[in-house]
Amino acid sequence: MDKAVRCHSLPMKIISRILHISRIRSRVDHPYAFMKGMFGFAHTMVTTL
């Protein structure tokens, strides 16, 4: 991923790509954070059948 530095912002195309990736990541990470909170932040492994 690209990174903006002081006085040099990123192009809109890259910003939209980063936002798209972060939306997907949040949908995946939030359920795992919820389950880890339920189990007291223990080692959590989820398997699906």
Protein Blocks (a to p, Z undefined) as FASTA:
>chain_A
ZZddehiacdfklmmmmmmmmmmmmmmmmmmmmmmmmnoopacddddZZ
